[in-house]
Amino acid sequence: MRTAAANRRVQRAPDRVGALRWIVYAALVFGVAWIALQFYYFAQIAAWNVVDPQSTAFMRTDAAGLAADRPNLDIQHQWVPYDQISRNLKRAIIASEDANFVNNNGYETDAILQAWERNKKRGHIVRGGSTITQQLARNLFLSREKSYIRKGQELIITWMLETLLDKERIFEIYLNSVEWGNGVYGAQAAARYYYRTTAAKLTPWQSARLAVMLPRPKYFDEHRNSAYLSQRAGVIARRMGAAELPPSQQ
């Protein structure tokens, strides 16, 4: 005769098999969903060779937040073609955000490793070492949450952008999509919001200040007289002449 302990082991076996099946099923569902999401990103980016993005994940999140907390503010955004954006702004952003933009493949390994070391010392994520293409990947599809999972997805989308679009198109979408203040997106909206001019007419000094704002646009929207903003803009203004633009703009 089987002992009570043996009977309990026999009863547990089907339960373990059932649990394992559910784990495998859940993993398969998650895997299929993840692959489908990557195909969605890929198809969206491919379409942007011929159509312009109408909004980004950051814009949609901000629109919802503004509607709830600041209903008097709306998203400000107007798409303008690449050749209607001042070269001053293009050079300032490359000088400030990604000096090797034209020549890199969307990643700067040294910057990523430096960010990793700094984050490890701090015990949490404070820097991402992002290029212009990585910033665009995040703005278009992801959230502001800082995590290594999000960073991994950002790198995958960055590869898609660099594979499917040329550098000028990547930069054009970036210039029209990047956040520049509370509900302010893109070069045209920023030019009108801060200087009452157009993106085409931005001066070197205005462009340098706008470039410096990019890592913390909401903060600098509220602190436009920041000493750091003026000092750093001076540094970027001096570097702009050496900034290399995508080939057709040389």
C-alpha positions as CSV (number, residue, x, y, z in Angstrom):
1,M,0.0,0.0,0.0
2,R,1.1,3.5,-0.7
3,T,1.8,5.8,2.2
4,A,0.0,9.1,2.7
5,A,3.2,10.9,1.7
6,A,3.3,9.0,-1.6
7,N,-0.3,9.8,-2.3
8,R,0.4,13.5,-1.8
9,R,3.3,13.4,-4.2
10,V,1.1,11.7,-6.8
11,Q,-1.6,14.4,-6.4
12,R,1.0,17.2,-6.6
13,A,2.5,16.0,-9.9
14,P,-0.5,17.0,-12.1
15,D,-0.6,20.4,-10.3
16,R,3.0,21.0,-11.2
17,V,2.5,19.9,-14.8
18,G,-0.5,22.3,-15.1
19,A,1.5,25.2,-13.6
20,L,4.3,24.5,-16.0
21,R,2.0,24.5,-18.9
22,W,0.5,27.9,-17.9
23,I,4.0,29.4,-17.5
24,V,5.0,28.1,-21.0
25,Y,1.7,29.5,-22.4
26,A,2.2,32.9,-20.8
27,A,5.8,33.0,-22.0
28,L,4.7,32.2,-25.6
29,V,1.9,34.9,-25.5
30,F,4.4,37.4,-24.1
31,G,6.9,36.5,-26.8
32,V,4.4,36.7,-29.7
33,A,3.1,40.1,-28.3
34,W,6.7,41.4,-28.1
35,I,7.5,40.4,-31.6
36,A,4.3,41.9,-32.9
37,L,5.2,45.2,-31.2
38,Q,8.6,45.2,-32.9
39,F,7.0,44.7,-36.3
40,Y,4.6,47.6,-35.5
41,Y,7.6,49.9,-34.7
42,F,9.4,48.7,-37.8
43,A,6.4,49.4,-40.1
44,Q,5.8,52.8,-38.6
45,I,9.4,53.8,-39.1
46,A,9.4,52.5,-42.7
47,A,6.3,54.6,-43.5
48,W,8.1,57.7,-42.3
49,N,10.2,57.7,-45.4
50,V,7.2,59.1,-47.2
51,V,4.9,60.5,-44.5
52,D,5.6,62.7,-41.5
53,P,4.8,61.6,-37.9
54,Q,1.8,63.4,-36.6
55,S,2.5,63.0,-32.9
56,T,4.9,61.2,-30.5
57,A,4.5,59.2,-27.3
58,F,5.7,62.2,-25.3
59,M,3.2,64.5,-27.0
60,R,0.3,62.2,-26.3
61,T,1.4,61.7,-22.6
62,D,1.8,65.5,-22.2
63,A,-1.6,66.2,-23.9
64,A,-3.3,64.0,-21.3
65,G,-1.4,65.5,-18.4
66,L,-2.1,69.1,-19.5
67,A,-5.8,68.3,-20.0
68,A,-6.0,67.1,-16.4
69,D,-3.6,69.6,-14.7
70,R,-3.3,72.7,-16.9
71,P,-6.4,72.9,-19.1
72,N,-5.4,76.4,-20.2
73,L,-2.3,74.9,-22.1
74,D,-2.4,73.0,-25.3
75,I,0.3,71.1,-27.2
76,Q,2.1,73.5,-29.5
77,H,3.5,71.7,-32.5
78,Q,3.9,72.5,-36.2
79,W,5.8,70.4,-38.7
80,V,8.2,72.3,-41.0
81,P,10.4,70.8,-43.7
82,Y,14.1,70.3,-43.0
83,D,15.2,73.1,-45.3
84,Q,12.9,75.6,-43.4
85,I,14.8,75.0,-40.1
86,S,17.9,77.3,-39.5
87,R,21.3,75.7,-39.9
88,N,22.2,77.6,-36.7
89,L,19.8,75.4,-34.8
90,K,21.0,72.2,-36.5
91,R,24.6,72.9,-35.8
92,A,23.8,74.0,-32.2
93,I,22.0,70.7,-31.4
94,I,24.7,68.5,-32.9
95,A,27.3,70.5,-31.0
96,S,25.4,70.1,-27.8
97,E,23.8,66.7,-28.0
98,D,25.7,64.4,-30.4
99,A,28.9,65.8,-32.0
100,N,29.4,62.6,-34.0
101,F,25.8,62.3,-35.2
102,V,26.7,62.2,-38.9
103,N,29.3,59.4,-38.5
104,N,27.9,57.2,-35.8
105,N,25.5,54.3,-36.2
106,G,23.1,55.6,-33.7
107,Y,25.1,54.5,-30.7
108,E,28.1,55.9,-28.8
109,T,29.5,52.9,-26.9
110,D,31.8,54.9,-24.8
111,A,29.0,57.2,-23.7
112,I,26.8,54.2,-22.8
113,L,29.6,52.7,-20.7
114,Q,30.3,55.9,-19.0
115,A,26.6,56.3,-18.1
116,W,26.5,52.7,-16.9
117,E,29.4,53.4,-14.5
118,R,27.9,56.6,-13.2
119,N,24.5,54.9,-12.7
120,K,26.2,52.1,-10.8
121,K,27.9,54.5,-8.5
122,R,24.7,56.4,-7.8
123,G,22.7,53.2,-7.3
124,H,20.0,54.3,-9.8
125,I,19.7,55.6,-13.4
126,V,20.8,59.2,-13.7
127,R,22.2,59.2,-17.2
128,G,21.6,57.3,-20.4
129,G,24.4,58.3,-22.8
130,S,21.9,58.8,-25.5
131,T,22.6,60.0,-29.1
132,I,20.2,62.1,-31.1
133,T,18.8,58.9,-32.7
134,Q,18.3,57.3,-29.3
135,Q,16.5,60.4,-28.0
136,L,14.3,60.3,-31.0
137,A,13.5,56.6,-30.5
138,R,12.5,57.4,-26.9
139,N,10.4,60.4,-27.8
140,L,8.5,58.7,-30.6
141,F,7.5,55.5,-28.9
142,L,8.5,55.1,-25.3
143,S,8.0,56.8,-21.9
144,R,10.1,59.0,-19.6
145,E,10.5,56.2,-17.2
146,K,14.2,55.4,-16.6
147,S,14.8,51.6,-16.6
148,Y,17.2,49.2,-18.3
149,I,14.2,47.4,-19.9
150,R,13.2,50.7,-21.6
151,K,16.8,51.3,-22.5
152,G,17.0,48.0,-24.3
153,Q,13.8,48.7,-26.3
154,E,15.3,52.2,-27.1
155,L,18.4,50.6,-28.6
156,I,16.3,48.2,-30.8
157,I,14.2,51.2,-32.1
158,T,17.4,53.1,-32.6
159,W,18.7,50.3,-34.9
160,M,15.5,50.4,-36.8
161,L,15.7,54.2,-37.3
162,E,19.3,54.0,-38.5
163,T,18.5,51.0,-40.8
164,L,15.4,52.4,-42.4
165,L,16.0,56.2,-42.6
166,D,18.9,58.3,-43.7
167,K,20.6,60.7,-41.3
168,E,18.9,63.8,-42.7
169,R,15.4,62.3,-42.3
170,I,16.2,61.2,-38.8
171,F,17.4,64.7,-37.9
172,E,14.3,66.2,-39.6
173,I,12.0,64.1,-37.5
174,Y,14.0,64.9,-34.4
175,L,13.9,68.6,-35.0
176,N,10.1,68.5,-35.5
177,S,9.4,66.2,-32.5
178,V,11.8,67.0,-29.7
179,E,10.3,68.6,-26.5
180,W,11.2,72.2,-25.8
181,G,9.1,73.2,-22.8
182,N,5.7,72.7,-21.3
183,G,3.7,71.4,-24.2
184,V,6.1,72.8,-26.7
185,Y,7.3,70.4,-29.4
186,G,9.5,70.9,-32.5
187,A,11.6,73.7,-33.8
188,Q,8.8,75.9,-35.2
189,A,6.8,75.9,-32.0
190,A,9.9,76.6,-29.9
191,A,11.0,79.5,-32.1
192,R,7.5,81.1,-31.8
193,Y,7.2,80.3,-28.1
194,Y,10.5,81.7,-27.0
195,Y,11.4,84.2,-29.6
196,R,8.3,85.1,-31.7
197,T,10.1,84.1,-34.9
198,T,10.2,81.1,-37.2
199,A,12.5,78.1,-37.1
200,A,14.1,79.4,-40.3
201,K,15.1,82.7,-38.8
202,L,16.7,81.6,-35.5
203,T,20.0,83.3,-34.8
204,P,23.2,81.5,-33.6
205,W,22.6,82.8,-30.0
206,Q,18.9,81.8,-29.9
207,S,19.8,78.4,-31.4
208,A,22.5,77.8,-28.8
209,R,20.1,78.5,-26.0
210,L,17.5,76.2,-27.4
211,A,20.0,73.4,-27.8
212,V,21.1,73.8,-24.2
213,M,17.5,73.5,-23.0
214,L,17.0,70.0,-24.5
215,P,18.0,67.8,-21.7
216,R,15.7,69.6,-19.3
217,P,13.2,71.5,-21.4
218,K,10.4,71.9,-18.8
219,Y,12.9,73.1,-16.2
220,F,14.5,75.7,-18.4
221,D,11.0,76.8,-19.6
222,E,10.5,77.9,-16.0
223,H,14.1,79.1,-15.4
224,R,14.9,81.1,-18.6
225,N,17.2,83.4,-16.7
226,S,19.4,80.6,-15.4
227,A,23.1,81.4,-15.2
228,Y,23.9,77.9,-16.4
229,L,21.7,78.3,-19.5
230,S,23.6,81.5,-20.5
231,Q,27.0,80.1,-19.7
232,R,26.5,76.8,-21.5
233,A,24.9,78.6,-24.5
234,G,28.1,80.5,-24.9
235,V,30.1,77.3,-25.0
236,I,27.8,75.7,-27.6
237,A,27.9,78.9,-29.7
238,R,31.6,78.6,-29.9
239,R,31.4,74.9,-31.0
240,M,28.7,75.4,-33.6
241,G,31.2,76.1,-36.5
242,A,32.7,72.7,-36.2
243,A,29.4,70.8,-36.1
244,E,29.0,68.5,-39.1
245,L,25.6,68.3,-40.7
246,P,24.1,65.5,-42.8
247,P,25.7,65.5,-46.3
248,S,23.0,67.4,-48.3
249,Q,23.3,70.4,-46.0
250,Q,27.1,70.9,-46.4
